[in-house]
């Protein structure tokens, strides 16, 4: 676990011993983590893990049953008047007047803040310029998400909370959103996002917290989390029907450690040392077999996520 | 900043009201239609020299009910359904600011209603004999009562249920409100019940001051009770998320 930063000015978000019940259900169960200023931080977890509850407590929508949270050193409920002008919020869904047009909505939100972005320019940035005459209720899901993102950014916030920002977006809109998050990071804006998409977390987040059952299951940078999960395993794809006995001999492992998992997909249960990878390449060269894909040494964040959340289920 | 936010919010609320066509039917077309129809078709046969002297106070009260309860309540219910109220909760626009903007929007609509009802009323022979200021004060008290009722429904019921209940309540209160025809036309038992409702309390008191008749203190008490309890109940039970 990363040590909490001592300097309060360097910490944007504090979650300490957070507990929240809904009736008998313990949605968040003793969660603790910090988000540094300028950091892009991801909350990962299966549905019902407590991600949205945690984010909504930080946004000031709910109060903790136990523990406490701080945003920019302040209590999001008690100090709402100071916190709200400095945060931007994108809810998981909804929140937009259906009968306003995108620019009307952004101009309205701009009026809430002292030094807002230019609404027309921001609309262009999120790629909605073509939709200015369309009512919000006629926008596609992905377009509405982008408008919702623009509403979160209009007030030039110091901290942005994005709850599943790319859900329902097409690949193009997703790329636009990722670029926007990178732009925010370049401007030292703190971003806390939740996501189901592991590639999103790997691409965007400096650190991620994996939550399962309301508890912290893992915390660290994507690289750290996958480093701890070094797999003594080489996976590769090539022509189907290779001689596994010969392959085992070439790689210096027992026959039982080599399996053709699916047709043309092989798993070798052994560390992917440079020498062994070279042996594999030689084995394929000698048989003039093309290597289609290779993964060795580290598991993907997705595999780590699935393993961790299964262990904590 | 604060006033800029309030102005922008009130403007947006007004635009949204105008874009809701059915809203204008309830808030403008129905009250004016009732005024003209019941003035021309003498279905009322009241004790008044001109039916319009009876009708104008009733229709002014009906307009308040439509604007403050039906229009405000239904719009707010759907804003709650679409998560708009929740989303506004994390902006610097405070709940007080939102309420102020909604109040301004309702009052602006009521000003339009009053002007139209008075213009149409005068054109078909109405002349007020009593206190305009007192009538305006009563209409404002009625606005508080009906807005409280409308927001209580909007903040506790599902948006579709709220829509149906608000419209049904509008009809019931119109029939039992002494607005289009006198309460005296109702069976006695129903009259006693109707007098406990905010619609009759508002229309009877407004009519009394506009026609310089004996002031119905009982009805004023009923109106004040509604104007105090409904906003309190709304504040207590309103849920910002559906």
HADDOCK unambig.tbl for C-alpha pairs under 7 A between the chains (distance, minus, plus):
assign (segid A and resid 59 and name CA) (segid B and resid 90 and name CA) 6.52 0.50 0.50
assign (segid A and resid 81 and name CA) (segid B and resid 92 and name CA) 6.75 0.50 0.50
assign (segid A and resid 84 and name CA) (segid B and resid 90 and name CA) 5.90 0.50 0.50
assign (segid A and resid 84 and name CA) (segid B and resid 91 and name CA) 5.53 0.50 0.50
assign (segid A and resid 84 and name CA) (segid B and resid 92 and name CA) 5.24 0.50 0.50
assign (segid A and resid 85 and name CA) (segid B and resid 91 and name CA) 6.65 0.50 0.50
assign (segid A and resid 85 and name CA) (segid B and resid 92 and name CA) 5.32 0.50 0.50
assign (segid A and resid 94 and name CA) (segid B and resid 82 and name CA) 5.47 0.50 0.50
assign (segid A and resid 94 and name CA) (segid B and resid 83 and name CA) 5.12 0.50 0.50
assign (segid A and resid 94 and name CA) (segid B and resid 84 and name CA) 6.93 0.50 0.50
assign (segid A and resid 95 and name CA) (segid B and resid 82 and name CA) 5.88 0.50 0.50
assign (segid A and resid 95 and name CA) (segid B and resid 83 and name CA) 4.22 0.50 0.50
assign (segid A and resid 95 and name CA) (segid B and resid 84 and name CA) 3.94 0.50 0.50
assign (segid A and resid 95 and name CA) (segid B and resid 86 and name CA) 6.73 0.50 0.50
assign (segid A and resid 95 and name CA) (segid B and resid 87 and name CA) 4.93 0.50 0.50
assign (segid A and resid 96 and name CA) (segid B and resid 82 and name CA) 6.98 0.50 0.50
assign (segid A and resid 96 and name CA) (segid B and resid 84 and name CA) 5.49 0.50 0.50
assign (segid A and resid 97 and name CA) (segid B and resid 84 and name CA) 6.23 0.50 0.50
assign (segid A and resid 99 and name CA) (segid B and resid 16 and name CA) 6.43 0.50 0.50
assign (segid A and resid 108 and name CA) (segid B and resid 8 and name CA) 5.83 0.50 0.50
assign (segid A and resid 108 and name CA) (segid B and resid 9 and name CA) 6.63 0.50 0.50
assign (segid A and resid 111 and name CA) (segid B and resid 4 and name CA) 6.07 0.50 0.50
assign (segid A and resid 111 and name CA) (segid B and resid 5 and name CA) 4.90 0.50 0.50
assign (segid A and resid 111 and name CA) (segid B and resid 8 and name CA) 6.40 0.50 0.50
assign (segid A and resid 112 and name CA) (segid B and resid 5 and name CA) 4.89 0.50 0.50
assign (segid A and resid 112 and name CA) (segid B and resid 91 and name CA) 6.98 0.50 0.50
assign (segid A and resid 112 and name CA) (segid B and resid 92 and name CA) 5.87 0.50 0.50
assign (segid A and resid 112 and name CA) (segid B and resid 93 and name CA) 5.97 0.50 0.50
assign (segid A and resid 113 and name CA) (segid B and resid 92 and name CA) 6.99 0.50 0.50
assign (segid A and resid 114 and name CA) (segid B and resid 1 and name CA) 6.04 0.50 0.50
